[in-house]
Amino acid sequence: MSYGTNPNDAVRLVGVYTGRSLKGEKPADLPVQQATRIELSINMKTAKALGLVFPTAVLVRADEVIE
């Protein structure tokens, strides 16, 4: 089970920072930003191997369930 940011969002933020720096803004003046989209992923194959059982309510709320 993983709960965290999407790597694609992090790459997008890096691109935005790079673009702003290349346009002449000082890196020290750029605001600190954090990815706002958080995802829940559950690997059912690993969970089964470990003997873990997730309630249906958790599985329904997951963004990604890996079989």
WODANOR-V678346 format. One record per backbone hydrogen bond with DSSP energy under -0.5 kcal/mol. NH is the residue of the N-H (numbers start at 1). CO is the residue of the C=O. E is the energy in kcal/mol with one decimal. If there is no record, write none. Layout:
nh = {NH	NH}
co = {CO	CO}
e = {E	E}
This chain:
nh = {2	4	6	9	10	11	12	13	14	15	16	17	18	19	20	21	22	23	24	25	29	30	30	38	39	41	41	42	44	44	45	47	48	49	50	51	51	52	58	59	60	61	62	63	64	66	66	67}
co = {41	39	37	6	6	7	8	9	10	11	12	13	14	15	16	17	18	19	21	20	26	26	27	36	4	2	39	64	42	66	66	43	44	45	46	47	48	47	55	55	56	57	58	40	40	42	64	65}
e = {-2.9	-2.1	-0.8	-0.8	-1.5	-2.1	-1.9	-2.2	-1.9	-2.1	-2.1	-2.4	-2.6	-2.6	-2.3	-2.3	-2.6	-1.3	-1.5	-2.0	-1.6	-0.6	-0.9	-0.6	-3.5	-2.9	-0.5	-2.4	-0.9	-2.8	-0.6	-2.1	-2.5	-1.9	-1.8	-0.6	-0.9	-3.2	-0.8	-1.9	-2.4	-1.3	-1.1	-1.8	-1.8	-3.2	-0.5	-0.6}
